[in-house]
Amino acid sequence: MRTRFIEEQGVRLLLLDFSRMTESAATLALIAEAKTFFLTQPKRKEILTLTDVSKMRFDNAVLNAFLDLIRHDEPWEKAVAVCGLEGIGLITFRAQNLVAGGRMHGFGKRDEAVAWLVKQANSAKS
C-alpha cells in the first residue's frame, strides 16, 4: 500500500509514496486514494506527512491533482516534507509550493525529509 503510516525514529509519519510512478492514470488513482485515506483520519492538524516523488513523472493533470491534494489535506497536516526532488521536479515543486501557500518543505533525499519531520514532532513535545 502506497498510502500508509510508518514509524521513523520513534515518530509516526504518513507516507504518500509516489516514487517511480510513471503513468498518469495510476498516479491520479493514487492521489484519489490518498485523499480518501485522509478522510478516515480525525481533523486535528497532527499528521506529519512524508511525500516521496523520487523518479516520478509529472504532467499537467498530475500537477493539478497534486495541488488539489495539497489543499484537501491541509486540515489534517501539521507538517509536510516532499523528498526525491531534483531537476525539473524541484522547479515544479517550488512553483506548486508557492501556489499552495508555501507550507511544504522540499528535500532531495528521503533521510533529510524524515529528519526534518522528526524535528517538527520533537519541537512540539518541548
C-alpha positions as CSV (number, residue, x, y, z in Angstrom):
1,M,0.0,0.0,0.0
2,R,1.5,3.4,-1.0
3,T,-0.5,5.5,1.4
4,R,0.2,4.3,5.0
5,F,1.6,5.2,8.4
6,I,5.2,4.3,9.0
7,E,7.4,4.9,12.0
8,E,10.8,6.6,11.8
9,Q,13.0,7.3,14.8
10,G,10.0,6.7,17.1
11,V,7.8,9.2,15.2
12,R,4.6,8.3,13.3
13,L,4.7,9.6,9.7
14,L,2.1,9.3,7.0
15,L,3.9,8.1,3.8
16,L,2.5,9.1,0.5
17,D,4.7,7.0,-1.8
18,F,4.6,8.3,-5.4
19,S,8.1,7.0,-6.2
20,R,8.6,5.6,-9.6
21,M,5.0,6.4,-10.7
22,T,5.3,6.9,-14.4
23,E,1.7,6.6,-15.7
24,S,-0.6,9.5,-15.3
25,A,-3.8,7.4,-14.7
26,A,-2.1,5.3,-12.0
27,T,-0.8,8.4,-10.3
28,L,-4.2,10.1,-10.4
29,A,-5.7,7.0,-8.8
30,L,-3.1,7.1,-6.1
31,I,-3.8,10.7,-5.4
32,A,-7.5,9.9,-5.1
33,E,-6.6,7.1,-2.7
34,A,-4.6,9.5,-0.6
35,K,-7.5,11.9,-0.4
36,T,-9.8,9.1,0.7
37,F,-7.3,8.0,3.3
38,F,-7.2,11.5,4.9
39,L,-11.0,11.4,5.2
40,T,-10.7,8.5,7.6
41,Q,-8.5,10.5,10.0
42,P,-9.5,12.9,12.7
43,K,-9.1,16.6,11.6
44,R,-6.6,17.6,14.3
45,K,-3.7,19.1,12.3
46,E,-1.4,16.4,13.8
47,I,-0.3,14.4,10.8
48,L,3.4,14.6,9.7
49,T,3.4,13.8,6.0
50,L,6.3,12.4,4.0
51,T,5.6,12.5,0.3
52,D,8.1,10.6,-1.9
53,V,8.2,11.7,-5.5
54,S,11.5,10.0,-6.4
55,K,11.8,9.2,-10.1
56,M,8.2,10.2,-10.7
57,R,6.8,11.5,-14.0
58,F,4.6,14.6,-13.9
59,D,2.1,16.0,-16.4
60,N,-0.4,18.8,-16.2
61,A,-3.2,16.5,-14.9
62,V,-1.0,15.1,-12.2
63,L,0.3,18.6,-11.2
64,N,-3.3,19.9,-10.9
65,A,-4.3,16.8,-8.9
66,F,-1.4,17.3,-6.5
67,L,-2.4,20.9,-6.0
68,D,-5.9,19.8,-5.1
69,L,-4.5,17.1,-2.8
70,I,-2.3,19.8,-1.0
71,R,-5.4,21.9,-0.4
72,H,-7.5,19.0,0.6
73,D,-5.1,17.6,3.2
74,E,-4.3,20.9,4.9
75,P,-6.8,20.5,7.8
76,W,-5.1,17.2,8.9
77,E,-1.4,18.1,8.4
78,K,0.9,19.6,10.9
79,A,4.0,19.4,8.6
80,V,4.7,18.2,5.0
81,A,8.1,17.1,3.7
82,V,8.5,16.2,0.0
83,C,11.5,14.1,-1.0
84,G,13.0,12.9,-4.2
85,L,13.2,16.4,-5.7
86,E,15.7,17.0,-8.4
87,G,15.9,18.8,-11.8
88,I,12.6,19.8,-13.3
89,G,10.8,18.1,-10.3
90,L,12.4,20.6,-8.0
91,I,11.4,23.6,-10.1
92,T,7.9,22.2,-10.4
93,F,7.7,21.7,-6.6
94,R,8.8,25.3,-5.9
95,A,6.1,26.6,-8.2
96,Q,3.4,24.3,-6.7
97,N,4.5,25.2,-3.2
98,L,4.1,29.0,-3.9
99,V,0.6,28.4,-5.2
100,A,-0.2,26.2,-2.1
101,G,1.0,28.9,0.3
102,G,4.5,27.6,1.0
103,R,3.5,25.1,3.7
104,M,5.6,22.2,2.2
105,H,9.3,21.7,2.6
106,G,11.3,20.0,-0.2
107,F,14.3,17.7,0.1
108,G,16.5,15.8,-2.3
109,K,16.9,12.8,-0.1
110,R,14.4,10.9,2.0
111,D,16.5,10.8,5.1
112,E,16.7,14.6,5.1
113,A,12.9,14.8,4.9
114,V,12.5,12.3,7.7
115,A,15.0,14.2,9.9
116,W,13.1,17.4,9.3
117,L,9.7,15.8,10.2
118,V,11.2,14.2,13.3
119,K,12.4,17.6,14.4
120,Q,8.9,19.0,13.8
121,A,7.5,16.3,16.0
122,N,10.0,16.8,18.7
123,S,9.7,20.6,18.7
124,A,6.0,20.2,19.5
125,K,6.8,18.0,22.5
126,S,9.2,20.6,24.1
